[in-house]
Amino acid sequence: MRINTYSEYEIAYRKSVEDPEAFWTEIAENFNWIKKWDRTLEYNFDEPNIKWFQGGKLNITENCLDRHLEKLGDKTALIFEPNDPKETYRKFTYRELHEQICVFANVLKDLGVQKGDRICIYMPMIPELAFAVLACARIGAIHSVVFAGFSAHALADRIIDAEAKVVICSDGLNRGHKQIPIKSTVDEALENCPSVEKVVVVNRLNWPVKMKSGRDIWYQDAIKRVNSDCPATEMDAEDMLFILYTSGSTGKPKGVVHSCGGYMVYAGYSFLNVFQYDNEDIHFCTADIGWVTGHSYILYGPLLNGATTVMFEGIPTFPDPARFWQIIEKYAVTHFYTAPTAIRSLMQSGEEHVLPYGLDSLKVLGSVGEPINEEAWRWYNIHVGKERCPVIDTWWQTETGGVMISGLAGISPLRPAHAGQPLPGIQPVLLDGEGNEIAENDKEGYLCIKFPWPGMLRTTYGDHERCRLTYFSTYKGYYFTGDGARRDENGLYRIIGRVDDVINVSGHRFGTAEIENAINQNKNVVESAVVGYPHDLKGQGIYAYVICHNQPSIDEMQWIRASILETVVEQIGPIAKPDKIQFVYGLPKTRSGKIMRRILRKVAEGDTANLGDISTLLDPMVVEELKAGVVL
């Protein structure tokens, strides 16, 4: 299943395009199936309707855990590094991890959780989060992990949409110097979530919290009532494995659905090949499991391959900006996978924090979440990789389930700030505005995929039409990624960025409508419009244009700005706070009432020399006001 040379990549890629079903059949046979599938693939992109490995029966946790026990039972599966380096780390062998997951699964069964029930997990990066995710998969419950930085309002939206039966949380979390409440946020969210019957609370900070009688239970008490014998529930390949909510171009987050069989095959295959994993390697992905990167490349991908994976509770700058490098040295990490935002932040801190560390164990460096700029790529290569480690710039999405375009570490040609070539089984194309394929290299266009792959989303939970409209209606017969891309003269892809109303902030996607809806909740605001703009640290920052009931004075602007930020934090969370707020009299709208975001982007970017034709605007004078009031 692993590709070892570039010529093997070329052969595998050619085979995957000529006979995709035979290619993926061969890959899938490397996993354990309770019953082999009857048909490898059935699909159309119009409805859409995608089915892989129909009739196949499996449980993904048997492939992550049980099948490794005989030979790898005593191998370290999971290393937990706490926020505070003075706190003792925790290690779990495959046998110990299997036991912990079976115990947690039995806790859920004891609470009445059944196959198909949705379980919302809102937790810090502690081992019990990993246990909870895999425990759900063990018994056929559908996990929906919500990043623990989201507000009570945002959490409630996701619980309500999934009709979650149980919420799993902690008392609080550690984040750098701060300790942040979690249970109280859950309590606030559950004021409007009638589907929730039970709340399981993990003790992380020893905080006293309110426990609602009959609903809330302590995890530490619950595990005393169960044993560690929990046979895996048989799942159909197309049964739902998890829902993961992501922002779109409307205000309501959409629940991306992944299936058991296809996701397993693609997560396992992509991890092995992109990172060129060897049996003794130590993999450290710095993402949060609240995002898809954590799902695929902290948990499922590494465990499917019998790897050792590092899970870090803290942040890269606590207690100082050397923390990542200390962890790499401490555990002899070989594969390091992080976001360009983190790299740029550590660049700003200076080389003195990384130079004392030899980092001799490192073999592969990875980048994820957004396109990495060339300056950050070179700093990463020189100061972290010491110019001896391949730097793979991976492109993929929540919806794709795993890496789609990337170099294979140490095998493929690499070019700074270029994702590279598609993995075998992935057929990307560039389309022009009319939907025609652009065959030539050294061209740019809309990035689409023209053939299904096992890890792709199946639907958006409870709203299949939204899935169709978002991904399959723009260009008939294609999956539309929402990204623009350029293919260089050698066929390497470079991702240009989003072409829809989505902003990529530090690798996290937010729909402009979602942020606008939050801003508009503020009592001072009549209307708002949000766009992305280039940000040195985050990649993209959030620039908000705000119309108030009464145009504020200079003195009033300061407190209204603070009030708006507070509203956004309350509605979504701190990660969605606008970086810049410009108070305006009006917005550039056409006579039909549509906001011309092209003009807003140009102003936010400081590129006002060529705004194009503004004659179609209802009030062209608005543009001059925008230019005069731009926030620097």
N, C-alpha and C positions, 0 to 999 in steps of 0.2 A: 504493500500500500504506500510505502514511502518512496519518493522520487529521490535519487541520489546524485544524478548528474544533469547537466543542461540537455544533453541529447535524450535522456530519459524523459525529461519534461516535454520536449518537442514531440516525442512519440506518444506520450500520454495525452497531450493536448490534441494532437491530430485524431487519435482514436476517439476521444471524448466528443469531438465535433462530428466525426463520420458516423459513429454509432453510440449516441449518448446512453441508451438503455443498457447496452452491453457493458459500457464503461462503468456505470453506477451499480450495475448488478455485481460486477467483480469487486468493487469497493465495499459494498454492503455485506458481502460474504465474509468479511473480516470480523464481523460482530456476531454476538450470540443472539439467536432468534429462537423463541419458544416454538414458533411455527414459521416456516419460510413463506414468503409472499407468493401470490399467484400471478401478479402482473406488476412489472417494474414501474410503469408510468402511464398515466392517463391525464390529459390536460387540454384545456383551451384557455386562451387569454382574454376571451370576450366576456365570459360571465363574471369573474374568472373562476375556473374550477381546476385545481391542481391536486393530483393524488399520486403519491409515491409509495411503492412497495405494498400495494393493496393486498389485503388478506394476511399480511405478515403480523405476527404476534411477538411482543417483546416487553421488557421493562428496562428503561435506560439505566436504572441504578444497578441492575445485574451486570450491565456492561461497564459501569463505572467502578463497581466494587466487587461483587461476588466472583466474577471470573478471574480476578487478580489474587484472590485469597490464597490459593494453593501455592503459587510461586512468589507472590509479592506481599503476602500477608504482613510481614514484618518490616516492609519498606515504608518510609515516611511518605504519607500521602499529602498531609496538610501541615503547614507551619504557620502558626499565628503569631505575628509580631504586634504587641500592644502599642497604643499611642505613646505611653510613657516608657522610654527605654530602661527605666529602673524597675519596671514591672516584669515579672517572669514571663517569658514566652511559653507557648504551648505547642507541642507536636503530637500528631496523631498518625499512627500507622494505618495501613489499609484495613487491617483487622479492627483496630480501635474505631476508625471512622465508620466502618460498617455497623459496629455495635451502637454507636451514638445515633446513627440515622434510624436504625430499627427501633431504638427506644423512643425517639421523637415521633416516629411514625405511629407507634402504639399509643402515645399520648393523644395524638390526633384522632385515632380510631376510638379511643376511650371517650372522646368528646362527641362522638357521633359523626365524624367526618367520613364521607363515602366517596367512591370513585366519581369524578365529575364535579365535585364541590369546588368552589373557588375559595382560595385562602390568600388573604392579603398579608404580606410580610413587610413590616416597617421597622427596620432595625439598623444598628450600627454595624460596622465591619468586625464582627466577633464570630468565633467558631459556630455559635448557635444559629447564626444566620445561614451558614452553609448547611448545618444539620437540618434546619427547617425546610430549605429549598429541596434538598434531596429526599427528605421524609415525605413531602408532598408527592414527589414523583414516584416514591416507593409504593404508595397506596392508590395512585391514580387520581389524586386531587390536583387541581390546576393552580399552580402558584402564580401570584401577581406581586412581584417585589416592587415596592415604591421607595425611591431614594429618600433617606431619612432627613433630607434637607428641605423637603416640600412642606408647605404649611398645612394646617388642619383643613382648610378649605379645599386645597388641591388633593389632599389625601381622601377626603370625603367624596369628591368627584369620582375618584378611581374605585373606591369601595362600592359606591352606588352603581356605577356602570357595570362592574363585574358581578354585582349582587353577592359579594363575599359573605361566607357563612362564619368564618373565623378570622380574627386579626391576631398576628403574632408580633410582639413588640418587646422593648426593654424598658426599664425604668428611666434610663437616660443614656447619653453617649458622651464619650470623650472626643474632643476635636482640638488638638493643639493645647493651648492654655485653658480652653473653655470646657465646661461641662454643661450639656444642653439637655433639657427635659424631652422625653419621648412619650411617656405614658400620658402626660397631661395633654399633649397634642392629640393623641389618639382619643382621649375622652371627649375633647372638644369636637373632633371630627364625627364621633359616633352619636352626637346629639341628633343627627339627621340621617342615620344609616340603619333602617329597620331590619335589614337582612342579617346583620351580625348577631350571632347567638353567644359566642364565646370569645374571650380575649386571653391569650396566653402571654404572660409577662416574664421576661428573663431578667434576673437581677444582675446588673452590670456595675452600678455605682453605689449599691446599698442605700439608695434613697428611699425615704418613706413616701409612698404614693397611695392615692385613693384606689381601693379595690371594690368594685361593685359586686355585691353579694349575688351569687347565682350566675354571674357572667364572667368575672375575672378570676383567673387562677395563676399562681406562681408556677413557672416551669420547674423550678427546683423541687417543689412539692409534688407536682404531677408525675415526675419521673420515678418517684418512689413507689408508685402504684402499678407500674408496668414492668414487663421484662424485655429482653432484647431479642426475642424470637418474632420476626415479622417477615414472612414470605412475601416476595414481590408480587404485586397485582399484575395480572396479564393485561396488557394494553394492545389495542390495535395500532398499527403503524400510523394511521391518520387520526387517532385520538389526540385531543389537545394536551400538550405538555405544559405550556405556560402562556400567560398574557403579559405583555410588557407595554406600558403606556408611553406614547411619544407624542410630541406636539405636532400639529399640522397647520394648515392655512386657515382653519376655523378655530374658534375659541375653545372648543371641547377637545381634550386629549383623546387620541384614538388608541384602542387596545389592540396591538399587533399580536396575532395568534400564531404560535409555532406548534408543530405536531411532533409526536414522539419519535417516529422512525426516521423521517427525513432530516430533522434537526440533529439527531444523534449521528447519523452517517456523515453529515457535512461538518459538524463541529469537530468530530474526531479526526476526519480526513484533513481538514484545513489546518488544525493545530499541528499535526504531525509534519505536514509538508512546508507550511510557511515558516515555522520556527526550526525545522530540521531537528526535531527532538531526538535525543539519544537517551538510553535507559538511566544513566547516572546524572542527567541534567537537573538543575533546580530552576524552576520557572517563576518569575516574579512579575506579575501584572499589577499595576498600581491603581487600576480602576476600582470603582465601587460596584458591588454586585447589584445595586439598584439600577445599573445601566446594562445594556446588552453585552458590553465588553467583559464585564465581570461574570455574567452568565456563561459565556462561551469560552473565555480564556483564563478565568480563575478556577471555575468549577468543571463544567462538563467536558470541554476539550482536553485539558490535562488529565483528568481522572479517567476518561475513556482510554487514554494511552498509558495508564499506569505511571503517570509522572508525579513528581513532587512539586506542589504549588504553594506559593507564599501568599498569605492574606494579611494585609497591613491595615491596622485600625486608624492610623494617624494621618498627618499631612507632611509634605516634603520639607517644610521649613521649621518643624518643631522637633527637638528644642533648638535646632539651628539648621541652616540650609545644607548640612552634610548628611541629613538623615537617610536619604536613599542610598548613599554610597556606604554608609555604616552598615545598613542592612545587607547590601550586596556582599560586603566583606565578611560579615558575621556568618552568613549561611552559604558562602561560596556560590552565589547565584551565577548561573551561566546565561540565562535568557532574561532580559529586562525589557518590559513593554510598558510605555507610558505615553502621555499626551504632550503635544507641542506646547500647550499652555504651561505645563510643569517645567519643560525644558527651558522655555523663555524666562520663566520666573527664576530658575536657578542660574541662568546666564547672568541675570541682573544682579544676583547676589555675589558674583565674582568667582573666578577660578580657584581662589584660595580655599574654598570649601570642598572642592573635588580633588585637587592636586595631591593632597596627602595620602590619598587612597590609590593603591596600585590597580585594584579592580582586575587582577590577573585572571580571575575565574571566568570573566565574561567572554561569551562566544558570539552572542547575537544581541543586537539592539533593535527595538521596534518602536514605531510611532503609530498612534491611533487617535481617532476622534475628529480630526480635521486635517486638511493638507498642511504639511510642515514647510515653513519657509526655508529658503536655502541657508540663511545665516544660522538658524537654529540647528538645521541638519548638520552643518559643518562643525559647529561647537560640540554637538553630541558625538559626532564621529571622532573629533580630535581629543577632547578632554575626558570623555567617558569611555569611548571605545578604543582610545589610544591608536586610532587608525589601523586597527587589526580586526575589528568586528564589523560584519556587514550591518548596515542600517536599513531596515526594511520599513517602508512607508506604506502602511496597509490602508486600503480603501474598502469600506463596507458600511452597512447600515443596520439599525435595529431590525428592519424588514428582511434583510438578507440572511440573518442567522449566523454568518461567519464571514471571514475575509474573502473578498471577491477578486480584487486586483492588488497584486503585491509581488515583489521579488520573493523568490524562495531563498532563504538565508544561505549565502555562500555559494549559490548555484547560478542564480539569474543575474543578468546585467543590471546594474543599479545606476541611477542618475539622481543627484540631489533634487528634492522637491517633486519627484515623479513617483507615483505609486508603482508603476511598472507594467507588468503583463498580467493578463487574466490567469487565474488558476485553471487547471484542466477541469472541464465540465462547465465553464463559464463562458458565455458567448456575448461579449459586449459589442455594441455598435455606436457610432456617432450618427445622429440624424440632423438634417437641416430643419428649418422652420416649417417646411411642408411635409416633413416626415419621410424624406428620402434618405437612404443610407449613404454616408460619405465614405467611399472606398479608399480614397487617397490618404497617405500619411501627411504629417505636417499640416493638419487641419484641426479645427475645433468645431464642436457641435453639442447637441443634447445627448447625454449619456443614457443609453437604454440597454436592456438585456433582451435578446430575441429568443431565448430558449430557457425552459425552467431548469432549476437545480434543486436538489433535495431540501436545502436549508431555507428556502424562501417562505415568506409568510403565506398562510392559507386564507386568512380573512382578517377583518377588523371586528373585534368582539361585539356581537349584537347588532351590527350594521354592515352587512356585506356590500351593500350598495356604495358605502363610503370607500371601501377597499377598491371597488371597481373604478369609481370616479377618480380616486387619488392616484392610482398606480397603472391602470390599464386602459383608460379612456382617452388620454392625451394623444397617444400614437397607437393606432389599432394594430394588435398583434405583437406589442412590445410591453415589457415592464419598464415604466419610466421612473428613473431614479430621483428626478428633481435636481440633478447636478449637471452643470456644464463641464466639459472636459476637452483636452487637447491631446491628440496622438502625435508624437514626434516622428521624425524621419525614420526612426528605428522601430516604430510600433509601440513605444512606451507611452502609457497614459499619464497625463497630469490633470488632476482634478482642479477645476477653476473655482468652483463654489456653487452655492445654491442659486437656482433660477426661479424659484417660487417664493412665496411669502413666509420663508422660514429663516431664522437667524441661528447661526452656529456659534454659541458662546462657550468657549473652552471645551469644545467637543460635545456640548449638550444642545440639542435642537429645541428651539421655542418658536411656535407660530406667532407671527406678529399679532394676529387677532386675539390670541390668548392673553398677551401682555396688554394690549389695548383695552380688552374687557376689564382687566384688573385696574388699570389706571382710571377707567371711566367710573369705577365704583367710588372713587374719591368725591366727596361732596362739593369740592371746589371746581371739578372738571365737567365741561360740557362735552368735549370730544377730544380724541387723541389719535395720533398716527405714529407708528413705530417702524423704524428701518434699522438695518445693520450698517455698520461703518468699520473700516479697518482699525484694529486695536493692536498695539504693539505686543501686549501680553496675552490677551484672550483670543486673538485671531480676528474675531468680530466683537464689537461692542454694541450696546443697545442705545439708540438715539431716539428720544421721544419728543414729538411736537405736541404741545398741549394748548387747548383753548379753554380758558376759564370763564365762569359766569361774568366776572368783571376782570378786565385786564389788570393784573397785579402791578403794584409799584415795585421798584427795586427792592425795597425793604420787605415787602410781602412775598416776593419770589422765593426768598430763602426758606421761610417756614412752610410755604405751600409745596415747595420741592421736597422738603423733608416729610411732609404729610403724604405726598404721592408715593415716595419710596416705602414708607411704612405700610401703605395700602397694598402695594405690590408684594411686599414680604408676607403680608397677612393672607393674600389671595393665592399666591403661588409659592413663594419662598425667596430667600436672599439671592439665590443664583440668577433670578430673573430681574433684578433691580436695574433700571436704566442707568447707563453711565453718564449720559448727558440729557438734560431736559431743556427744551427751548419753548418759552411761552410765546404764542402767536395769536394774531387776530383771526386768521383764517388758514385754510389748507388749500393747496392747489387741486381744484376739482374740475372735472369736465362738466359740460352742461347737463349731462345725465347723472351727475352726482358721484362719479367714480374718482377716487383719489389717485393722482398721478404720482405713484411712488418713485418713479424714475427721477423726478425732480427732487423729491425729498432725499433720495440716496445721494444724488450729486451734491446737494447743499451740505449734507452731513459729512461727506467725504472731502469737502472744501474744493470741489471741482465745479465752479460756477461759471467758468468761461464759456462752456458750450452746453447749454441746457436743452438745446433742440427747440422744436416748434412748440410754442406755448399759446398759440393763437386759439386753440380749442378750449382753453380754460375759461371757466365762467368769469373769473376775475384775475386777469394776468398780473395785476399790480400786487397780488399776494406774493408772487415770486420775489419781488424786490424787498418786501418786508422780511421774508425768510432769509435772504442773503445778508441783509443788514443785521439780523439778530442772531446769526449762527453762533453756537457755543463752541469755543475753541478748547 
